[in-house]
Amino acid sequence: MTKQNTRKAETRKALLKASGRMFKKEGFDGIGVDGIANAAGATSGAFYAHLKSKNDAFRMALEAGLDEVIETIPDYQRQYGKGWFDAFARYYLGAAHRKDRACGCAMTAMSPDVARADADTRELYDLKMDRIADLIARGLPGAVEEERRKSAWAFLSILIGALTTARAMADEKLAEEVANAALPVALAAASGCEIS
């Protein structure tokens, strides 16, 4: 690979990484092409040369972010065994993850913008989230696959909703209260317990 090709590859990688961070932190409407390019140490011209449009950059950032979750879940399952979902939920709702929007999970940070995105982006989201739910379901207790899938969706929805709500709180005590209230409900959903 020539120096020029190496530099182009590095610029593209920096733009993709900056897109992910900035969309997670600021939302689709909160950041523009110039802001993403600046965060990557590149020009707006370089942005368009590599990523074509803001919509394309969002879709690529979303894909990379959800792929990260797809890689992380099996890691938790291997590392923590049967207690993996407890460890995952505690991390997910924990203060460090809650406060680090730019490097946090794409499921929470980007889902609201996906709801307003184009059809291609929403189809990608469906595909990746279905894969995530499947990975979670495989690691949950219970013999009936359909029930594990329901539990997986409930677990995911509780975590994503609670983190979204907690991050919206200006008062850190309220954010912690939301996270603490959601944790046992998420764990009950994952373990297949009835939630009353």
C-alpha positions as CSV (number, residue, x, y, z in Angstrom):
1,M,0.0,0.0,0.0
2,T,1.4,3.4,-1.0
3,K,1.7,6.3,1.5
4,Q,-1.2,8.0,-0.2
5,N,-3.4,5.0,0.1
6,T,-2.4,4.5,3.7
7,R,-3.3,8.2,4.4
8,K,-6.6,7.8,2.7
9,A,-7.4,4.6,4.7
10,E,-6.4,6.4,7.9
11,T,-8.6,9.4,7.1
12,R,-11.6,7.2,6.3
13,K,-11.1,5.4,9.6
14,A,-10.9,8.6,11.5
15,L,-14.0,10.0,9.8
16,L,-16.0,6.8,10.6
17,K,-14.8,6.9,14.3
18,A,-15.6,10.6,14.6
19,S,-19.0,10.0,13.0
20,G,-19.9,7.3,15.6
21,R,-18.7,9.5,18.5
22,M,-20.4,12.6,17.4
23,F,-23.8,11.0,16.4
24,K,-23.9,9.3,19.8
25,K,-23.0,12.4,21.7
26,E,-24.9,15.1,19.7
27,G,-27.6,13.2,17.8
28,F,-28.1,13.4,14.0
29,D,-29.5,16.9,14.1
30,G,-26.9,18.1,16.7
31,I,-23.9,17.7,14.5
32,G,-23.1,18.6,10.9
33,V,-20.6,17.4,8.3
34,D,-18.1,20.2,9.3
35,G,-18.3,19.2,13.0
36,I,-17.7,15.5,12.1
37,A,-14.8,16.4,9.8
38,N,-13.3,18.7,12.4
39,A,-13.5,16.0,15.1
40,A,-11.7,13.6,12.7
41,G,-9.0,16.2,12.0
42,A,-10.1,16.2,8.3
43,T,-11.8,18.6,5.9
44,S,-15.4,18.7,4.8
45,G,-14.1,17.8,1.3
46,A,-12.5,14.7,2.7
47,F,-15.7,13.8,4.5
48,Y,-17.6,13.8,1.2
49,A,-14.9,12.0,-0.6
50,H,-15.0,9.1,1.9
51,L,-18.5,9.0,3.3
52,K,-20.7,10.6,0.6
53,S,-23.4,12.2,2.8
54,K,-24.4,12.7,6.4
55,N,-27.0,10.0,6.0
56,D,-24.5,7.5,4.8
57,A,-22.1,8.5,7.6
58,F,-25.0,7.9,10.1
59,R,-25.8,4.5,8.6
60,M,-22.1,3.4,8.7
61,A,-21.7,4.6,12.3
62,L,-24.9,2.8,13.3
63,E,-23.7,-0.4,11.7
64,A,-20.3,-0.2,13.5
65,G,-22.0,0.6,16.8
66,L,-24.4,-2.3,16.6
67,D,-21.7,-4.6,15.4
68,E,-19.8,-3.7,18.6
69,V,-22.8,-4.9,20.7
70,I,-22.9,-8.1,18.6
71,E,-19.3,-8.7,19.4
72,T,-19.6,-7.7,23.1
73,I,-22.5,-10.0,24.1
74,P,-20.7,-13.3,23.4
75,D,-17.7,-11.9,25.3
76,Y,-19.9,-11.3,28.3
77,Q,-21.4,-14.7,28.0
78,R,-17.9,-16.3,27.9
79,Q,-16.4,-14.2,30.7
80,Y,-19.3,-14.4,33.2
81,G,-21.1,-17.7,32.3
82,K,-24.6,-18.0,33.6
83,G,-24.4,-14.6,35.3
84,W,-23.5,-12.7,32.1
85,F,-26.7,-10.8,31.9
86,D,-26.4,-9.5,35.4
87,A,-22.8,-8.2,34.6
88,F,-24.0,-6.7,31.3
89,A,-27.0,-4.9,32.8
90,R,-24.9,-3.5,35.7
91,Y,-22.4,-2.2,33.2
92,Y,-25.1,-0.9,30.8
93,L,-26.9,1.1,33.5
94,G,-23.8,2.0,35.4
95,A,-22.7,5.6,35.9
96,A,-19.6,5.3,33.8
97,H,-21.5,4.1,30.7
98,R,-24.4,6.5,31.4
99,K,-22.1,9.5,31.5
100,D,-19.9,8.6,28.4
101,R,-22.3,9.3,25.6
102,A,-19.7,9.6,22.9
103,C,-18.3,6.2,23.5
104,G,-21.5,4.5,24.9
105,C,-23.8,2.1,23.2
106,A,-25.3,2.8,19.8
107,M,-28.5,1.1,20.8
108,T,-29.4,3.8,23.3
109,A,-27.7,6.8,21.7
110,M,-28.8,6.3,18.1
111,S,-32.2,4.6,18.3
112,P,-34.2,7.8,18.5
113,D,-32.6,9.1,15.3
114,V,-33.2,5.7,13.6
115,A,-36.9,6.2,14.2
116,R,-36.7,9.2,11.8
117,A,-34.2,7.8,9.4
118,D,-34.6,6.5,5.8
119,A,-35.8,3.0,5.0
120,D,-32.4,1.6,4.3
121,T,-31.1,2.7,7.8
122,R,-34.2,1.3,9.5
123,E,-33.8,-2.0,7.7
124,L,-30.2,-2.2,8.8
125,Y,-31.3,-1.5,12.3
126,D,-33.9,-4.2,12.2
127,L,-31.4,-6.7,11.0
128,K,-28.8,-5.9,13.6
129,M,-31.2,-5.6,16.5
130,D,-32.7,-8.9,15.6
131,R,-29.2,-10.4,15.7
132,I,-28.6,-8.8,19.1
133,A,-31.9,-10.2,20.5
134,D,-31.0,-13.6,19.2
135,L,-27.5,-13.6,20.9
136,I,-29.1,-12.5,24.1
137,A,-31.8,-15.2,23.9
138,R,-29.2,-17.9,23.4
139,G,-27.6,-16.9,26.7
140,L,-30.8,-16.8,28.8
141,P,-32.2,-19.6,30.9
142,G,-35.2,-21.6,29.7
143,A,-35.9,-24.4,27.2
144,V,-38.4,-22.7,25.0
145,E,-36.8,-20.5,22.3
146,E,-39.8,-18.3,21.9
147,E,-39.9,-17.5,25.6
148,R,-36.2,-16.7,25.6
149,R,-36.7,-14.3,22.6
150,K,-39.5,-12.5,24.5
151,S,-37.2,-12.2,27.5
152,A,-34.4,-10.9,25.4
153,W,-36.6,-8.2,23.9
154,A,-37.9,-7.2,27.3
155,F,-34.3,-7.1,28.7
156,L,-33.1,-5.0,25.8
157,S,-36.1,-2.6,26.0
158,I,-35.8,-2.1,29.7
159,L,-32.0,-1.4,29.5
160,I,-32.3,1.0,26.5
161,G,-35.3,2.8,27.9
162,A,-33.8,3.2,31.3
163,L,-30.5,4.4,30.0
164,T,-32.3,6.9,27.7
165,T,-34.3,8.2,30.6
166,A,-31.4,8.4,33.0
167,R,-29.2,10.2,30.4
168,A,-32.0,12.8,29.9
169,M,-32.0,13.6,33.6
170,A,-30.2,16.8,34.6
171,D,-30.0,15.6,38.3
172,E,-27.5,12.8,38.7
173,K,-29.5,11.5,41.8
174,L,-32.6,11.1,39.6
175,A,-30.5,9.4,36.9
176,E,-29.2,7.0,39.5
177,E,-32.7,6.4,40.8
178,V,-33.9,5.5,37.3
179,A,-31.0,3.1,36.8
180,N,-31.4,1.4,40.2
181,A,-35.2,1.0,39.6
182,A,-34.7,-0.5,36.2
183,L,-31.9,-3.0,37.1
184,P,-34.0,-5.6,39.0
185,V,-36.8,-5.4,36.4
186,A,-34.3,-6.0,33.6
187,L,-32.7,-8.9,35.5
188,A,-36.2,-10.4,36.2
189,A,-37.0,-10.2,32.5
190,A,-33.7,-11.9,31.5
191,S,-34.2,-14.7,34.0
192,G,-37.7,-15.4,32.8
193,C,-39.4,-14.3,36.0
194,E,-42.9,-12.9,36.0
195,I,-42.7,-9.1,36.5
196,S,-45.6,-7.9,38.6
